[in-house]
Amino acid sequence: MALNKKGTRRITVDGIEYRWRIRRKPSYMQGLCWTPLTYAVEAAGGSQPGTTLIVTSGQAHPSNWVGAEAVPIRPAHVAASIREARDRGWEPTKAGSPFQLDRSAGFIAQP
């Protein structure tokens, strides 16, 4: 699955360029703060799409419906997630199913 280029942000980590994107509207579960925010990352170069990284953060979606406080996802957070995923075996240039990285430790769902 390749990311749509519209709405993505570029980031360079260890000399490799990536694109990342947060879904504009929250999913139903994210809107109610039952699940944390997720975002997708992929390698920016190459003619063939590689494996997409799906990161589950420990924060609420900024557009949640219950008014829960949301901390913005910063490029430093994305870079740390990319490094951690690569250490765990994510190969962004090889085709395959999405690689899941769960960084949601400490997330407390809203009742």
N, CA, C and O atoms as a GROMACS GRO file, in nm:
protein
  444
    1MET      N    1   0.085  -0.118   0.000
    1MET     CA    2   0.000   0.000   0.000
    1MET      C    3   0.089   0.123   0.000
    1MET      O    4   0.173   0.139   0.088
    2ALA      N    5   0.072   0.209  -0.095
    2ALA     CA    6   0.151   0.331  -0.104
    2ALA      C    7   0.072   0.448  -0.047
    2ALA      O    8  -0.051   0.453  -0.057
    3LEU      N    9   0.142   0.542   0.012
    3LEU     CA   10   0.078   0.662   0.064
    3LEU      C   11   0.043   0.756  -0.049
    3LEU      O   12   0.117   0.768  -0.147
    4ASN      N   13  -0.068   0.821  -0.036
    4ASN     CA   14  -0.105   0.926  -0.129
    4ASN      C   15  -0.010   1.044  -0.104
    4ASN      O   16   0.009   1.083   0.011
    5LYS      N   17   0.050   1.100  -0.207
    5LYS     CA   18   0.148   1.207  -0.187
    5LYS      C   19   0.086   1.334  -0.129
    5LYS      O   20   0.153   1.409  -0.057
    6LYS      N   21  -0.040   1.357  -0.160
    6LYS     CA   22  -0.104   1.478  -0.109
    6LYS      C   23  -0.120   1.467   0.043
    6LYS      O   24  -0.173   1.369   0.095
    7GLY      N   25  -0.073   1.568   0.112
    7GLY     CA   26  -0.086   1.572   0.256
    7GLY      C   27   0.029   1.508   0.332
    7GLY      O   28   0.028   1.505   0.455
    8THR      N   29   0.128   1.455   0.260
    8THR     CA   30   0.241   1.394   0.330
    8THR      C   31   0.348   1.497   0.361
    8THR      O   32   0.357   1.601   0.295
    9ARG      N   33   0.427   1.467   0.461
    9ARG     CA   34   0.541   1.552   0.497
    9ARG      C   35   0.668   1.471   0.476
    9ARG      O   36   0.668   1.349   0.496
   10ARG      N   37   0.773   1.537   0.436
   10ARG     CA   38   0.901   1.470   0.414
   10ARG      C   39   0.988   1.482   0.538
   10ARG      O   40   0.984   1.581   0.610
   11ILE      N   41   1.068   1.377   0.559
   11ILE     CA   42   1.164   1.377   0.668
   11ILE      C   43   1.283   1.294   0.624
   11ILE      O   44   1.267   1.190   0.559
   12THR      N   45   1.402   1.338   0.659
   12THR     CA   46   1.524   1.264   0.629
   12THR      C   47   1.581   1.210   0.759
   12THR      O   48   1.607   1.285   0.853
   13VAL      N   49   1.599   1.078   0.763
   13VAL     CA   50   1.651   1.011   0.881
   13VAL      C   51   1.771   0.929   0.838
   13VAL      O   52   1.760   0.839   0.755
   14ASP      N   53   1.886   0.960   0.896
   14ASP     CA   54   2.011   0.889   0.866
   14ASP      C   55   2.040   0.886   0.716
   14ASP      O   56   2.087   0.785   0.663
   15GLY      N   57   2.012   0.996   0.648
   15GLY     CA   58   2.043   1.010   0.506
   15GLY      C   59   1.940   0.950   0.412
   15GLY      O   60   1.959   0.956   0.290
   16ILE      N   61   1.833   0.894   0.462
   16ILE     CA   62   1.729   0.835   0.378
   16ILE      C   63   1.603   0.921   0.392
   16ILE      O   64   1.564   0.960   0.502
   17GLU      N   65   1.541   0.950   0.277
   17GLU     CA   66   1.423   1.035   0.278
   17GLU      C   67   1.296   0.951   0.287
   17GLU      O   68   1.282   0.850   0.218
   18TYR      N   69   1.205   0.994   0.373
   18TYR     CA   70   1.078   0.928   0.396
   18TYR      C   71   0.965   1.029   0.380
   18TYR      O   72   0.987   1.150   0.384
   19ARG      N   73   0.842   0.976   0.364
   19ARG     CA   74   0.721   1.057   0.370
   19ARG      C   75   0.634   1.001   0.480
   19ARG      O   76   0.628   0.879   0.500
   20TRP      N   77   0.567   1.090   0.553
   20TRP     CA   78   0.478   1.045   0.658
   20TRP      C   79   0.349   1.125   0.656
   20TRP      O   80   0.345   1.238   0.607
   21ARG      N   81   0.244   1.063   0.709
   21ARG     CA   82   0.112   1.126   0.702
   21ARG      C   83   0.026   1.080   0.818
   21ARG      O   84   0.025   0.963   0.855
   22ILE      N   85  -0.047   1.175   0.873
   22ILE     CA   86  -0.148   1.147   0.974
   22ILE      C   87  -0.284   1.161   0.907
   22ILE      O   88  -0.308   1.256   0.832
   23ARG      N   89  -0.371   1.067   0.933
   23ARG     CA   90  -0.505   1.074   0.876
   23ARG      C   91  -0.574   1.201   0.925
   23ARG      O   92  -0.576   1.228   1.045
   24ARG      N   93  -0.630   1.276   0.833
   24ARG     CA   94  -0.691   1.406   0.866
   24ARG      C   95  -0.808   1.391   0.962
   24ARG      O   96  -0.815   1.461   1.063
   25LYS      N   97  -0.898   1.299   0.932
   25LYS     CA   98  -1.014   1.276   1.019
   25LYS      C   99  -0.986   1.152   1.104
   25LYS      O  100  -0.930   1.055   1.054
   26PRO      N  101  -1.025   1.156   1.230
   26PRO     CA  102  -1.003   1.037   1.313
   26PRO      C  103  -1.098   0.924   1.273
   26PRO      O  104  -1.208   0.948   1.223
   27SER      N  105  -1.054   0.802   1.297
   27SER     CA  106  -1.146   0.690   1.281
   27SER      C  107  -1.249   0.700   1.394
   27SER      O  108  -1.233   0.781   1.485
   28TYR      N  109  -1.352   0.620   1.388
   28TYR     CA  110  -1.455   0.626   1.491
   28TYR      C  111  -1.394   0.600   1.630
   28TYR      O  112  -1.425   0.671   1.726
   29MET      N  113  -1.308   0.499   1.639
   29MET     CA  114  -1.246   0.464   1.767
   29MET      C  115  -1.151   0.574   1.815
   29MET      O  116  -1.144   0.601   1.935
   30GLN      N  117  -1.080   0.638   1.723
   30GLN     CA  118  -0.991   0.749   1.759
   30GLN      C  119  -1.071   0.872   1.798
   30GLN      O  120  -1.031   0.946   1.889
   31GLY      N  121  -1.182   0.895   1.732
   31GLY     CA  122  -1.266   1.010   1.762
   31GLY      C  123  -1.322   1.006   1.904
   31GLY      O  124  -1.340   1.110   1.967
   32LEU      N  125  -1.348   0.887   1.952
   32LEU     CA  126  -1.398   0.868   2.088
   32LEU      C  127  -1.285   0.846   2.189
   32LEU      O  128  -1.311   0.825   2.307
   33CYS      N  129  -1.161   0.851   2.143
   33CYS     CA  130  -1.041   0.830   2.227
   33CYS      C  131  -1.038   0.690   2.287
   33CYS      O  132  -0.988   0.671   2.398
   34TRP      N  133  -1.090   0.593   2.214
   34TRP     CA  134  -1.081   0.454   2.259
   34TRP      C  135  -0.951   0.392   2.210
   34TRP      O  136  -0.900   0.298   2.271
   35THR      N  137  -0.897   0.444   2.099
   35THR     CA  138  -0.768   0.398   2.048
   35THR      C  139  -0.681   0.521   2.018
   35THR      O  140  -0.734   0.629   1.992
   36PRO      N  141  -0.549   0.504   2.023
   36PRO     CA  142  -0.461   0.619   1.999
   36PRO      C  143  -0.444   0.652   1.850
   36PRO      O  144  -0.485   0.576   1.762
   37LEU      N  145  -0.384   0.765   1.827
   37LEU     CA  146  -0.353   0.813   1.693
   37LEU      C  147  -0.254   0.719   1.624
   37LEU      O  148  -0.162   0.668   1.688
   38THR      N  149  -0.274   0.696   1.495
   38THR     CA  150  -0.178   0.621   1.415
   38THR      C  151  -0.134   0.708   1.297
   38THR      O  152  -0.208   0.796   1.252
   39TYR      N  153  -0.013   0.684   1.249
   39TYR     CA  154   0.033   0.752   1.129
   39TYR      C  155   0.115   0.655   1.046
   39TYR      O  156   0.165   0.554   1.096
   40ALA      N  157   0.129   0.686   0.917
   40ALA     CA  158   0.197   0.599   0.823
   40ALA      C  159   0.324   0.664   0.772
   40ALA      O  160   0.331   0.786   0.754
   41VAL      N  161   0.426   0.580   0.747
   41VAL     CA  162   0.555   0.626   0.697
   41VAL      C  163   0.597   0.533   0.584
   41VAL      O  164   0.573   0.412   0.590
   42GLU      N  165   0.659   0.589   0.480
   42GLU     CA  166   0.717   0.507   0.374
   42GLU      C  167   0.840   0.576   0.317
   42GLU      O  168   0.857   0.697   0.333
   43ALA      N  169   0.924   0.500   0.249
   43ALA     CA  170   1.041   0.555   0.183
   43ALA      C  171   0.994   0.644   0.069
   43ALA      O  172   0.900   0.609  -0.003
   44ALA      N  173   1.058   0.760   0.052
   44ALA     CA  174   1.012   0.857  -0.048
   44ALA      C  175   1.061   0.826  -0.188
   44ALA      O  176   0.994   0.862  -0.285
   45GLY      N  177   1.174   0.762  -0.202
   45GLY     CA  178   1.230   0.737  -0.335
   45GLY      C  179   1.189   0.601  -0.388
   45GLY      O  180   1.118   0.525  -0.323
   46GLY      N  181   1.236   0.573  -0.508
   46GLY     CA  182   1.210   0.443  -0.567
   46GLY      C  183   1.090   0.442  -0.660
   46GLY      O  184   0.996   0.520  -0.643
   47SER      N  185   1.096   0.353  -0.758
   47SER     CA  186   0.987   0.344  -0.854
   47SER      C  187   0.876   0.252  -0.805
   47SER      O  188   0.760   0.268  -0.845
   48GLN      N  189   0.908   0.157  -0.719
   48GLN     CA  190   0.810   0.064  -0.664
   48GLN      C  191   0.783   0.098  -0.518
   48GLN      O  192   0.876   0.130  -0.444
   49PRO      N  193   0.657   0.092  -0.476
   49PRO     CA  194   0.630   0.118  -0.334
   49PRO      C  195   0.684   0.004  -0.249
   49PRO      O  196   0.676  -0.113  -0.286
   50GLY      N  197   0.739   0.040  -0.135
   50GLY     CA  198   0.792  -0.059  -0.043
   50GLY      C  199   0.691  -0.088   0.067
   50GLY      O  200   0.571  -0.067   0.052
   51THR      N  201   0.743  -0.135   0.178
   51THR     CA  202   0.659  -0.166   0.293
   51THR      C  203   0.627  -0.039   0.369
   51THR      O  204   0.716   0.041   0.397
   52THR      N  205   0.501  -0.020   0.402
   52THR     CA  206   0.458   0.095   0.479
   52THR      C  207   0.471   0.065   0.628
   52THR      O  208   0.438  -0.045   0.674
   53LEU      N  209   0.518   0.163   0.702
   53LEU     CA  210   0.527   0.153   0.847
   53LEU      C  211   0.403   0.219   0.907
   53LEU      O  212   0.373   0.334   0.877
   54ILE      N  213   0.332   0.146   0.992
   54ILE     CA  214   0.216   0.200   1.062
   54ILE      C  215   0.254   0.213   1.209
   54ILE      O  216   0.279   0.114   1.277
   55VAL      N  217   0.258   0.337   1.258
   55VAL     CA  218   0.299   0.364   1.396
   55VAL      C  219   0.175   0.399   1.478
   55VAL      O  220   0.099   0.489   1.444
   56THR      N  221   0.158   0.327   1.587
   56THR     CA  222   0.052   0.357   1.682
   56THR      C  223   0.116   0.439   1.794
   56THR      O  224   0.198   0.387   1.870
   57SER      N  225   0.079   0.565   1.803
   57SER     CA  226   0.138   0.654   1.903
   57SER      C  227   0.067   0.634   2.036
   57SER      O  228  -0.029   0.556   2.045
   58GLY      N  229   0.111   0.701   2.136
   58GLY     CA  230   0.047   0.695   2.267
   58GLY      C  231  -0.037   0.819   2.295
   58GLY      O  232  -0.059   0.854   2.410
   59GLN      N  233  -0.083   0.885   2.189
   59GLN     CA  234  -0.153   1.012   2.203
   59GLN      C  235  -0.290   1.007   2.136
   59GLN      O  236  -0.313   0.927   2.046
   60ALA      N  237  -0.377   1.092   2.182
   60ALA     CA  238  -0.509   1.103   2.120
   60ALA      C  239  -0.500   1.176   1.987
   60ALA      O  240  -0.410   1.258   1.966
   61HIS      N  241  -0.592   1.147   1.898
   61HIS     CA  242  -0.597   1.219   1.770
   61HIS      C  243  -0.635   1.364   1.798
   61HIS      O  244  -0.724   1.389   1.880
   62PRO      N  245  -0.568   1.461   1.733
   62PRO     CA  246  -0.598   1.602   1.760
   62PRO      C  247  -0.742   1.642   1.728
   62PRO      O  248  -0.792   1.740   1.785
   63SER      N  249  -0.808   1.571   1.641
   63SER     CA  250  -0.947   1.603   1.605
   63SER      C  251  -1.046   1.511   1.675
   63SER      O  252  -1.153   1.482   1.620
   64ASN      N  253  -1.012   1.465   1.794
   64ASN     CA  254  -1.104   1.375   1.865
   64ASN      C  255  -1.231   1.451   1.902
   64ASN      O  256  -1.232   1.574   1.907
   65TRP      N  257  -1.336   1.377   1.927
   65TRP     CA  258  -1.469   1.436   1.948
   65TRP      C  259  -1.502   1.464   2.094
   65TRP      O  260  -1.603   1.527   2.124
   66VAL      N  261  -1.417   1.416   2.184
   66VAL     CA  262  -1.450   1.430   2.326
   66VAL      C  263  -1.369   1.539   2.395
   66VAL      O  264  -1.381   1.559   2.516
   67GLY      N  265  -1.288   1.609   2.320
   67GLY     CA  266  -1.211   1.720   2.375
   67GLY      C  267  -1.091   1.679   2.458
   67GLY      O  268  -1.041   1.758   2.538
   68ALA      N  269  -1.043   1.555   2.439
   68ALA     CA  270  -0.924   1.511   2.510
   68ALA      C  271  -0.802   1.587   2.460
   68ALA      O  272  -0.791   1.618   2.341
   69GLU      N  273  -0.711   1.616   2.550
   69GLU     CA  274  -0.590   1.689   2.512
   69GLU      C  275  -0.505   1.603   2.420
   69GLU      O  276  -0.484   1.484   2.446
   70ALA      N  277  -0.458   1.663   2.314
   70ALA     CA  278  -0.376   1.592   2.215
   70ALA      C  279  -0.244   1.666   2.197
   70ALA      O  280  -0.242   1.787   2.173
   71VAL      N  281  -0.136   1.593   2.209
   71VAL     CA  282  -0.002   1.648   2.187
   71VAL      C  283   0.033   1.625   2.040
   71VAL      O  284   0.015   1.514   1.991
   72PRO      N  285   0.081   1.727   1.969
   72PRO     CA  286   0.112   1.708   1.827
   72PRO      C  287   0.226   1.608   1.805
   72PRO      O  288   0.318   1.598   1.887
   73ILE      N  289   0.219   1.536   1.695
   73ILE     CA  290   0.328   1.447   1.655
   73ILE      C  291   0.432   1.535   1.588
   73ILE      O  292   0.404   1.601   1.488
   74ARG      N  293   0.551   1.535   1.641
   74ARG     CA  294   0.660   1.618   1.590
   74ARG      C  295   0.755   1.533   1.506
   74ARG      O  296   0.759   1.411   1.521
   75PRO      N  297   0.830   1.597   1.416
   75PRO     CA  298   0.926   1.522   1.334
   75PRO      C  299   1.025   1.439   1.416
   75PRO      O  300   1.066   1.332   1.371
   76ALA      N  301   1.063   1.485   1.534
   76ALA     CA  302   1.155   1.408   1.618
   76ALA      C  303   1.091   1.276   1.660
   76ALA      O  304   1.159   1.174   1.669
   77HIS      N  305   0.961   1.277   1.687
   77HIS     CA  306   0.889   1.155   1.723
   77HIS      C  307   0.886   1.059   1.605
   77HIS      O  308   0.905   0.938   1.621
   78VAL      N  309   0.862   1.113   1.486
   78VAL     CA  310   0.858   1.031   1.364
   78VAL      C  311   0.996   0.970   1.338
   78VAL      O  312   1.006   0.852   1.305
   79ALA      N  313   1.102   1.050   1.352
   79ALA     CA  314   1.238   1.001   1.329
   79ALA      C  315   1.272   0.890   1.428
   79ALA      O  316   1.332   0.790   1.389
   80ALA      N  317   1.235   0.906   1.554
   80ALA     CA  318   1.261   0.802   1.654
   80ALA      C  319   1.184   0.675   1.621
   80ALA      O  320   1.236   0.564   1.640
   81SER      N  321   1.062   0.689   1.572
   81SER     CA  322   0.982   0.572   1.534
   81SER      C  323   1.045   0.500   1.415
   81SER      O  324   1.048   0.376   1.412
   82ILE      N  325   1.094   0.575   1.318
   82ILE     CA  326   1.159   0.514   1.202
   82ILE      C  327   1.283   0.436   1.245
   82ILE      O  328   1.304   0.323   1.202
   83ARG      N  329   1.365   0.496   1.330
   83ARG     CA  330   1.486   0.427   1.378
   83ARG      C  331   1.451   0.300   1.456
   83ARG      O  332   1.515   0.197   1.438
   84GLU      N  333   1.350   0.309   1.542
   84GLU     CA  334   1.309   0.192   1.619
   84GLU      C  335   1.257   0.081   1.528
   84GLU      O  336   1.289  -0.036   1.547
   85ALA      N  337   1.176   0.117   1.428
   85ALA     CA  338   1.122   0.019   1.335
   85ALA      C  339   1.233  -0.048   1.254
   85ALA      O  340   1.230  -0.169   1.232
   86ARG      N  341   1.330   0.031   1.212
   86ARG     CA  342   1.442  -0.027   1.136
   86ARG      C  343   1.523  -0.122   1.224
   86ARG      O  344   1.569  -0.225   1.177
   87ASP      N  345   1.539  -0.088   1.351
   87ASP     CA  346   1.609  -0.177   1.444
   87ASP      C  347   1.532  -0.307   1.465
   87ASP      O  348   1.591  -0.411   1.491
   88ARG      N  349   1.400  -0.301   1.453
   88ARG     CA  350   1.315  -0.419   1.472
   88ARG      C  351   1.292  -0.498   1.343
   88ARG      O  352   1.221  -0.598   1.344
   89GLY      N  353   1.353  -0.453   1.233
   89GLY     CA  354   1.345  -0.532   1.111
   89GLY      C  355   1.266  -0.474   0.996
   89GLY      O  356   1.249  -0.541   0.895
   90TRP      N  357   1.216  -0.352   1.008
   90TRP     CA  358   1.142  -0.292   0.898
   90TRP      C  359   1.238  -0.261   0.784
   90TRP      O  360   1.341  -0.197   0.804
   91GLU      N  361   1.204  -0.306   0.666
   91GLU     CA  362   1.282  -0.278   0.545
   91GLU      C  363   1.193  -0.198   0.451
   91GLU      O  364   1.111  -0.254   0.379
   92PRO      N  365   1.209  -0.065   0.451
   92PRO     CA  366   1.115   0.021   0.378
   92PRO      C  367   1.118   0.007   0.226
   92PRO      O  368   1.022   0.047   0.160
   93THR      N  369   1.223  -0.047   0.169
   93THR     CA  370   1.231  -0.056   0.023
   93THR      C  371   1.182  -0.189  -0.031
   93THR      O  372   1.164  -0.203  -0.152
   94LYS      N  373   1.160  -0.287   0.055
   94LYS     CA  374   1.113  -0.418   0.009
   94LYS      C  375   0.962  -0.424   0.018
   94LYS      O  376   0.901  -0.374   0.113
   95ALA      N  377   0.902  -0.486  -0.082
   95ALA     CA  378   0.756  -0.501  -0.084
   95ALA      C  379   0.711  -0.598   0.024
   95ALA      O  380   0.784  -0.691   0.061
   96GLY      N  381   0.593  -0.576   0.073
   96GLY     CA  382   0.539  -0.665   0.176
   96GLY      C  383   0.421  -0.600   0.245
   96GLY      O  384   0.382  -0.488   0.213
   97SER      N  385   0.365  -0.672   0.341
   97SER     CA  386   0.252  -0.617   0.415
   97SER      C  387   0.302  -0.510   0.512
   97SER      O  388   0.420  -0.510   0.547
   98PRO      N  389   0.214  -0.420   0.556
   98PRO     CA  390   0.256  -0.311   0.645
   98PRO      C  391   0.323  -0.362   0.772
   98PRO      O  392   0.285  -0.464   0.829
   99PHE      N  393   0.424  -0.288   0.816
   99PHE     CA  394   0.498  -0.318   0.938
   99PHE      C  395   0.435  -0.237   1.050
   99PHE      O  396   0.426  -0.114   1.041
  100GLN      N  397   0.392  -0.304   1.156
  100GLN     CA  398   0.326  -0.237   1.269
  100GLN      C  399   0.427  -0.206   1.378
  100GLN      O  400   0.504  -0.293   1.418
  101LEU      N  401   0.425  -0.084   1.427
  101LEU     CA  402   0.508  -0.044   1.541
  101LEU      C  403   0.416   0.018   1.645
  101LEU      O  404   0.353   0.121   1.620
  102ASP      N  405   0.410  -0.044   1.761
  102ASP     CA  406   0.320   0.003   1.868
  102ASP      C  407   0.401   0.080   1.971
  102ASP      O  408   0.484   0.023   2.042
  103ARG      N  409   0.376   0.210   1.980
  103ARG     CA  410   0.441   0.296   2.078
  103ARG      C  411   0.336   0.357   2.171
  103ARG      O  412   0.350   0.469   2.218
  104SER      N  413   0.230   0.280   2.195
  104SER     CA  414   0.117   0.334   2.270
  104SER      C  415   0.121   0.301   2.419
  104SER      O  416   0.019   0.316   2.487
  105ALA      N  417   0.233   0.257   2.469
  105ALA     CA  418   0.242   0.227   2.613
  105ALA      C  419   0.204   0.352   2.693
  105ALA      O  420   0.258   0.460   2.670
  106GLY      N  421   0.114   0.335   2.785
  106GLY     CA  422   0.071   0.446   2.867
  106GLY      C  423  -0.055   0.516   2.818
  106GLY      O  424  -0.106   0.604   2.887
  107PHE      N  425  -0.106   0.480   2.700
  107PHE     CA  426  -0.229   0.541   2.650
  107PHE      C  427  -0.345   0.490   2.732
  107PHE      O  428  -0.360   0.370   2.753
  108ILE      N  429  -0.428   0.583   2.780
  108ILE     CA  430  -0.546   0.546   2.857
  108ILE      C  431  -0.669   0.585   2.778
  108ILE      O  432  -0.691   0.703   2.748
  109ALA      N  433  -0.749   0.485   2.743
  109ALA     CA  434  -0.871   0.511   2.666
  109ALA      C  435  -0.970   0.591   2.750
  109ALA      O  436  -0.980   0.572   2.871
  110GLN      N  437  -1.042   0.680   2.684
  110GLN     CA  438  -1.146   0.758   2.751
  110GLN      C  439  -1.272   0.675   2.764
  110GLN      O  440  -1.306   0.601   2.672
  111PRO      N  441  -1.342   0.684   2.876
  111PRO     CA  442  -1.465   0.605   2.894
  111PRO      C  443  -1.578   0.655   2.806
  111PRO      O  444  -1.688   0.600   2.809
   0.00000   0.00000   0.00000
